[in-house]
Amino acid sequence: MKKTLANGLIFIGLITCLFGYKGKDTSLEDAKEIYFNKIIDKTTIDFKLPKGWNYEELPLEEGDKLSLKIYDESSNKYMTLYYLDNPVGVCGTGRTSKDVTISNNKIAIMGYYDGKKQWDDIIFPNTAPNVIFINENLEDEDTIEILKTITISQAD
């Protein structure tokens, strides 16, 4: 019995030496994608985050139905998604905007205040008037990568 066990261990050792041991296969972990899907009232919010990004639901404050922090795990960059009890209103003074198409070919509007190059808010007036993203410190390129995966729709 001991001889069989020893021969088996020698055989495994030889195979490992010949073919090499590459360690733990992390390909599944590396490919892990983070998805979010939630239905609030009749609005569905769905997105996939890029590698290295994550989200966490924050405690609700008065007037919120959803408060979601979306962040880059390697830095302090993040934005917050809110679903509010009432439709969003933004101030037009000093505000410029640009339209961005999200994954279901709906339009999101990125708002910029006072000539800043960094966006301040993103609204969805025709698709989900109660949804707004507030920027903390993201650049456009970070945000647009995420916006390309977002689907926001309302059931009739």
C-alpha positions as a LaTeX table, in Angstrom:
\begin{tabular}{lrrr}
\hline
Residue & $x$ (\AA) & $y$ (\AA) & $z$ (\AA) \\
\hline
Met1 & 0.00 & 0.00 & 0.00 \\
Lys2 & 2.79 & 2.44 & 0.95 \\
Lys3 & 4.66 & 1.48 & $-2.23$ \\
Thr4 & 1.57 & 2.19 & $-4.37$ \\
Leu5 & 1.05 & 5.54 & $-2.67$ \\
Ala6 & 4.71 & 6.47 & $-3.11$ \\
Asn7 & 4.63 & 5.45 & $-6.80$ \\
Gly8 & 1.47 & 7.54 & $-7.27$ \\
Leu9 & 3.10 & 10.61 & $-5.70$ \\
Ile10 & 6.22 & 10.13 & $-7.84$ \\
Phe11 & 4.04 & 9.85 & $-10.95$ \\
Ile12 & 2.16 & 13.07 & $-10.06$ \\
Gly13 & 5.48 & 14.80 & $-9.39$ \\
Leu14 & 6.86 & 13.73 & $-12.79$ \\
Ile15 & 3.74 & 14.87 & $-14.63$ \\
Thr16 & 3.86 & 18.23 & $-12.83$ \\
Cys17 & 7.53 & 18.67 & $-13.74$ \\
Leu18 & 7.01 & 17.67 & $-17.37$ \\
Phe19 & 3.92 & 19.76 & $-18.04$ \\
Gly20 & 4.40 & 22.47 & $-15.44$ \\
Tyr21 & 2.02 & 23.63 & $-12.77$ \\
Lys22 & 0.47 & 26.96 & $-13.58$ \\
Gly23 & $-1.17$ & 27.51 & $-10.22$ \\
Lys24 & $-4.80$ & 28.36 & $-9.60$ \\
Asp25 & $-6.79$ & 29.12 & $-12.72$ \\
Thr26 & $-8.16$ & 32.62 & $-12.17$ \\
Ser27 & $-9.64$ & 33.05 & $-15.63$ \\
Leu28 & $-13.18$ & 32.76 & $-14.26$ \\
Glu29 & $-12.46$ & 35.31 & $-11.53$ \\
Asp30 & $-10.83$ & 37.70 & $-14.01$ \\
Ala31 & $-13.85$ & 37.45 & $-16.29$ \\
Lys32 & $-16.31$ & 38.19 & $-13.46$ \\
Glu33 & $-18.69$ & 40.89 & $-14.53$ \\
Ile34 & $-20.93$ & 42.84 & $-12.19$ \\
Tyr35 & $-24.57$ & 43.15 & $-13.22$ \\
Phe36 & $-27.35$ & 45.23 & $-11.68$ \\
Asn37 & $-31.05$ & 44.83 & $-12.36$ \\
Lys38 & $-33.89$ & 46.37 & $-10.40$ \\
Ile39 & $-37.50$ & 47.25 & $-11.06$ \\
Ile40 & $-38.90$ & 50.22 & $-9.15$ \\
Asp41 & $-42.51$ & 51.10 & $-9.74$ \\
Lys42 & $-42.71$ & 50.47 & $-13.50$ \\
Thr43 & $-39.10$ & 51.42 & $-14.27$ \\
Thr44 & $-36.44$ & 48.79 & $-14.97$ \\
Ile45 & $-32.80$ & 49.80 & $-14.43$ \\
Asp46 & $-30.25$ & 47.36 & $-15.80$ \\
Phe47 & $-26.50$ & 47.67 & $-16.39$ \\
Lys48 & $-23.19$ & 45.83 & $-16.52$ \\
Leu49 & $-20.11$ & 47.40 & $-14.96$ \\
Pro50 & $-16.63$ & 47.30 & $-16.50$ \\
Lys51 & $-13.97$ & 45.12 & $-14.90$ \\
Gly52 & $-12.76$ & 46.72 & $-11.67$ \\
Trp53 & $-16.06$ & 48.52 & $-10.94$ \\
Asn54 & $-18.71$ & 47.67 & $-8.37$ \\
Tyr55 & $-21.80$ & 49.11 & $-6.71$ \\
Glu56 & $-23.43$ & 49.25 & $-3.31$ \\
Glu57 & $-26.91$ & 50.26 & $-2.26$ \\
Leu58 & $-26.82$ & 53.18 & 0.14 \\
Pro59 & $-29.32$ & 53.89 & 2.92 \\
Leu60 & $-32.39$ & 55.66 & 1.60 \\
Glu61 & $-33.10$ & 59.24 & 2.53 \\
Glu62 & $-36.46$ & 60.94 & 2.40 \\
Gly63 & $-37.66$ & 61.16 & $-1.20$ \\
Asp64 & $-35.42$ & 58.31 & $-2.45$ \\
Lys65 & $-36.58$ & 54.93 & $-3.71$ \\
Leu66 & $-33.04$ & 53.89 & $-4.68$ \\
Ser67 & $-29.61$ & 55.25 & $-3.84$ \\
Leu68 & $-26.77$ & 53.38 & $-5.50$ \\
Lys69 & $-23.06$ & 54.18 & $-5.35$ \\
Ile70 & $-21.21$ & 53.02 & $-8.50$ \\
Tyr71 & $-17.47$ & 53.08 & $-8.01$ \\
Asp72 & $-14.06$ & 52.20 & $-9.39$ \\
Glu73 & $-12.53$ & 49.69 & $-6.95$ \\
Ser74 & $-8.99$ & 50.96 & $-7.58$ \\
Ser75 & $-9.62$ & 54.64 & $-6.84$ \\
Asn76 & $-12.01$ & 57.02 & $-5.13$ \\
Lys77 & $-13.94$ & 57.68 & $-8.35$ \\
Tyr78 & $-17.69$ & 57.21 & $-8.16$ \\
Met79 & $-21.14$ & 58.42 & $-9.09$ \\
Thr80 & $-24.46$ & 57.96 & $-7.35$ \\
Leu81 & $-27.65$ & 56.84 & $-9.04$ \\
Tyr82 & $-30.88$ & 58.02 & $-7.45$ \\
Tyr83 & $-34.43$ & 56.97 & $-8.17$ \\
Leu84 & $-36.58$ & 59.69 & $-6.60$ \\
Asp85 & $-40.22$ & 59.80 & $-5.55$ \\
Asn86 & $-40.81$ & 62.66 & $-8.01$ \\
Pro87 & $-39.47$ & 63.60 & $-11.43$ \\
Val88 & $-36.03$ & 65.20 & $-11.44$ \\
Gly89 & $-35.62$ & 68.90 & $-12.07$ \\
Val90 & $-32.28$ & 70.54 & $-12.85$ \\
Cys91 & $-31.44$ & 74.23 & $-12.84$ \\
Gly92 & $-30.72$ & 75.67 & $-16.27$ \\
Thr93 & $-28.59$ & 78.62 & $-15.14$ \\
Gly94 & $-24.98$ & 78.06 & $-16.20$ \\
Arg95 & $-25.82$ & 74.58 & $-17.46$ \\
Thr96 & $-24.78$ & 73.09 & $-20.78$ \\
Ser97 & $-25.61$ & 69.56 & $-21.84$ \\
Lys98 & $-24.90$ & 66.86 & $-24.35$ \\
Asp99 & $-26.99$ & 63.88 & $-25.41$ \\
Val100 & $-25.59$ & 60.37 & $-24.95$ \\
Thr101 & $-27.23$ & 57.21 & $-26.28$ \\
Ile102 & $-27.60$ & 54.38 & $-23.78$ \\
Ser103 & $-27.77$ & 50.67 & $-24.67$ \\
Asn104 & $-31.45$ & 50.53 & $-25.60$ \\
Asn105 & $-31.06$ & 53.51 & $-27.97$ \\
Lys106 & $-32.64$ & 55.92 & $-25.50$ \\
Ile107 & $-31.15$ & 59.34 & $-24.82$ \\
Ala108 & $-29.48$ & 60.36 & $-21.57$ \\
Ile109 & $-28.54$ & 64.01 & $-21.03$ \\
Met110 & $-25.18$ & 64.78 & $-19.39$ \\
Gly111 & $-25.27$ & 68.17 & $-17.68$ \\
Tyr112 & $-22.28$ & 70.44 & $-17.08$ \\
Tyr113 & $-22.30$ & 73.59 & $-14.96$ \\
Asp114 & $-20.25$ & 76.76 & $-15.26$ \\
Gly115 & $-18.04$ & 75.60 & $-18.12$ \\
Lys116 & $-16.61$ & 72.61 & $-16.26$ \\
Lys117 & $-15.23$ & 69.74 & $-18.34$ \\
Gln118 & $-16.44$ & 67.19 & $-15.77$ \\
Trp119 & $-20.15$ & 66.33 & $-15.91$ \\
Asp120 & $-22.39$ & 67.08 & $-12.92$ \\
Asp121 & $-25.53$ & 65.06 & $-13.59$ \\
Ile122 & $-27.15$ & 62.68 & $-16.03$ \\
Ile123 & $-30.90$ & 62.67 & $-16.49$ \\
Phe124 & $-33.32$ & 60.58 & $-18.54$ \\
Pro125 & $-36.27$ & 62.94 & $-19.06$ \\
Asn126 & $-38.03$ & 60.93 & $-21.78$ \\
Thr127 & $-37.29$ & 57.45 & $-20.45$ \\
Ala128 & $-37.14$ & 57.66 & $-16.66$ \\
Pro129 & $-37.85$ & 61.15 & $-15.33$ \\
Asn130 & $-37.30$ & 60.03 & $-11.70$ \\
Val131 & $-33.72$ & 58.82 & $-12.32$ \\
Ile132 & $-30.59$ & 60.94 & $-11.96$ \\
Phe133 & $-26.88$ & 60.22 & $-11.71$ \\
Ile134 & $-24.81$ & 62.67 & $-9.66$ \\
Asn135 & $-21.09$ & 62.82 & $-10.39$ \\
Glu136 & $-18.59$ & 62.87 & $-7.60$ \\
Asn137 & $-15.34$ & 62.76 & $-9.58$ \\
Leu138 & $-15.67$ & 60.73 & $-12.78$ \\
Glu139 & $-14.43$ & 61.74 & $-16.20$ \\
Asp140 & $-16.62$ & 61.43 & $-19.29$ \\
Glu141 & $-14.76$ & 58.39 & $-20.65$ \\
Asp142 & $-15.35$ & 56.40 & $-17.43$ \\
Thr143 & $-19.02$ & 57.29 & $-17.44$ \\
Ile144 & $-19.72$ & 56.71 & $-21.13$ \\
Glu145 & $-18.32$ & 53.17 & $-20.87$ \\
Ile146 & $-20.92$ & 52.46 & $-18.19$ \\
Leu147 & $-23.72$ & 54.37 & $-19.96$ \\
Lys148 & $-23.26$ & 52.16 & $-23.03$ \\
Thr149 & $-24.42$ & 49.18 & $-20.92$ \\
Ile150 & $-27.38$ & 50.86 & $-19.20$ \\
Thr151 & $-30.94$ & 50.01 & $-20.12$ \\
Ile152 & $-33.63$ & 52.11 & $-18.48$ \\
Ser153 & $-37.18$ & 51.43 & $-19.55$ \\
Gln154 & $-40.69$ & 51.97 & $-18.30$ \\
Ala155 & $-43.56$ & 49.55 & $-18.63$ \\
Asp156 & $-46.78$ & 51.03 & $-19.93$ \\
\hline
\end{tabular}
